[in-house]
């Protein structure tokens, strides 16, 4: 029997107090995610239960019980406190998917500081812009990534500590750098948990928009209520399940459902810190008998590409339930998974700002391949008119997705950018910026973004950010960046550039520009194709008409070009 | 053959290796070892194509085929 049981009954009788009761939380009580994810599970008598099984790329394995999680997060919290980190200070986590990332996040939260996880493949400029916005006081990182931090540290006077978790003593530590080895540190059995309240800030995740700098999405400790219940009902985690969330905690899925959800439920989860490979992944499922698997459409399509023969080499019979998030899961992938694994991937829809799942397919509910599913109980959703923001009742008619504010994990603001936050609400709806329609059975069908943001492998890339970075390359005079369709990643970054005098448009220069962006921003932001043009299409007022280039890439109608400056 | 291996190895060291103390060989796992991610593979493939004036079909540039210098050289040799 699934936890959710009948979806319709749950919708009818829903109240968020269901989660509050299960978690033993009462309005006004302290609520600290770090404590809920470790100490509470131990108090429930599950100290010796495995919380985390980690496997590194060279095959090394580490295992942590819930008591280990409790004590190690205490130890990290106490270490940070000793350095002078206080509640509400921002502490960045800039690491691969190593245990210190998972446990460090809980330690930061336990002392009331705000965790700022950042994707470890970010280049120095991406790192800088996000740390500058948050005025990050400390960063926890690894030896392999410290060079990027050193490159930008002098421009960040607010940054007081650079903590290296695998310092090996080969080179002397530099100013502000501190070594901390979690597994070898003297354990702190008892830590005073900061009495954070429902509205105390917990996490800052960064997301990109069409214009401007990346925005820091502020979440609070009360988000636990949504994250706990959605993990339980949508992913259907049961006491004996072995769970694998393939997302990196540098992004919101990796924290909401790779740390907070499973640990608050006291579930055993596995983490594979290894690059993608179909054989590796199946071997991992087989080895640890993974029963619940939460992954992403790009990964699923990559597995499809690898074929069915490699599946047959492994025993995947432990798999009980599969779910997906990141970008829309195409019907072919759902059908393929049913054929190959004997069960479909259940698509889920949400975003950094929502903090938890919003529209999902549920165990026991009929899956319509290609559909996003139905709103989570307690979530009031609609498709609204893009101009009036009035609800569209007509089945199949496209509009913008809207959510009535008020669910526990909803973001509370963009860090230092209240105006942009307020602009996300129209006519009483939070507008995430995605277009959809609803069919006559209440299922949502994703259509696309309502802006120029590029969704590549489930990660949002700002065309503005890439365009700005391109202009910093000596050869580039002007740039325009759009999404290009891609079979595996849904979209990839494509750049159109004009060159400065003296530069020749050739393949070597293209590669140099690609690598320039990769190192400066991230591999996700790197244009996978650069097209040299003599000039970019502009309006008479000089604004680049990105939509014309986008239409060309997608084979769409170009539309109104009356404001076009010229046609070359 | 040796030359091609060194060219690829040196390019990987120069472009993708973040930890200056890490030593890599022709057999070091690049993709599964987290040195080159799947997005960066595109630039590595582009480098090989430019350098050797070849075109490698996308289906040949799998994470497994690009997982170490030895296997990359094997793929390149098919098209040189």
Interface residues (C-beta under 8 A of the other chain):
Chain A: X57 X58 X96 X121 X143 X144 X145 X147 X148 X168 X170 X171 X273 X274 X275 X276 X277 X278 X279 X280 X302 X305 X306 X456 X457 X507 X508 X510 X511 X514 X515 X518 X523 X524 X526 X528
Chain B: X15 X18 X19 X20 X21 X22 X29 X30 X31 X32 X33 X34 X36 X37 X38 X39 X40 X42 X43 X46 X47 X49 X50 X59 X62 X63 X64 X67
